[in-house]
């Protein structure tokens, strides 16, 4: 009798454990699949965009039939877009995919590609306060390799620092100042004055040089990087940007968050907007 009770109890315990174990295995598999599907690194995005890696992270050799296969790329490209906040239509997405996977003229990405750059939103300490400062980074060749370099920046305190006066309100040096040995330069070189008013008509301040000087002098002190985005003009007639999404599910990591079809003028306008030059 006792043996029967123990046997029956054991069966119940076994049956109770079975679904739990299966659930744990299923959950682990789901987490693993999500991690594999996530495009965690920028290099991984490039490989998947180019059809050089599958969704499980396995790289294809160049002699593999699947390497850069256009049909495979069309399937992989669909997981490289932000599906939750896409601000573009299905038809635009399909047109872009057809363009970059064209058999006659396919487009592949490379770290050494032209017409792409990073926008790095940072925080610096400046005059006793933590302030936002945007750096624009791009890849350049250096020796036998490549490196990221700062190409430009946007910093609110610099924007109004050299607001040059125009028209009748503009300060100027009299055309006969040479007869005074330019001693009237004194009025141009005063603290809180407007020395930029005495420069060439096409003068444009070099904010990058000013930034580097202030960093070297300790006036600007780096604190942290807050956000990074990548902007691509590598596909002729198109623009897209990458953002990093850290969220549950399969649609995570580096994903295309913006997609636009643009002409030459729209490209220039968009570059001005992105570089905060308007």
Long-range contacts (C-beta under 8 A, 24 or more apart in sequence): 33-250, 34-248, 34-249, 34-250, 34-252, 37-79, 37-250, 37-251, 37-252, 38-250, 38-252, 38-253, 39-79, 39-80, 39-252, 39-253, 39-254, 39-255, 40-253, 40-254, 41-253, 41-254, 42-230, 42-242, 42-254, 43-111, 44-253, 44-254, 45-80, 45-242, 45-253, 45-254, 46-109, 46-110, 46-111, 48-76, 48-77, 48-79, 48-80, 49-73, 49-76, 49-77, 49-80, 49-100, 49-108, 49-109, 50-108, 50-109, 51-76, 55-79, 68-106, 68-108, 70-101, 70-102, 70-103, 70-106, 73-100, 73-101, 73-106, 74-101, 77-101, 79-250, 79-251, 80-255, 80-256, 81-255, 81-256, 81-259, 82-243, 82-245, 82-251, 82-255, 82-256, 82-257, 83-251, 84-245, 84-247, 84-251, 85-257, 87-258, 88-258, 88-259, 88-260, 92-259, 92-261, 93-259, 95-261, 96-235, 96-238, 96-240, 96-259, 96-261, 99-235, 99-237, 99-238, 100-235, 107-234, 107-235, 109-232, 109-234, 111-139, 111-146, 112-139, 112-141, 112-146, 113-234, 114-234, 115-232, 115-233, 115-234, 116-230, 116-231, 116-232, 116-233, 116-234, 117-151, 117-230, 117-231, 118-148, 118-228, 118-229, 118-230, 118-231, 119-228, 119-229, 119-230, 119-231, 119-274, 120-225, 120-227, 120-228, 121-225, 121-226, 121-227, 121-228, 122-222, 122-223, 122-224, 122-225, 122-226, 123-223, 123-224, 123-226, 124-220, 124-221, 124-222, 124-223, 125-220, 125-221, 125-223, 126-157, 126-214, 126-219, 126-220, 126-221, 127-219, 130-223, 131-155, 131-156, 131-157, 132-156, 132-226, 133-211, 133-220, 134-276, 136-275, 150-208, 151-208, 152-207, 152-208, 152-275, 153-207, 153-208, 153-211, 154-275, 154-276, 155-207, 155-211, 158-205, 158-207, 158-210, 158-211, 161-205, 162-196, 162-205, 163-196, 164-194, 164-196, 164-197, 164-199, 164-203, 165-194, 165-197, 170-197, 171-197, 171-198, 172-197, 172-198, 173-198, 229-257, 230-254, 231-274, 233-267, 233-271, 237-261, 237-262, 237-263, 238-262, 239-267, 239-270
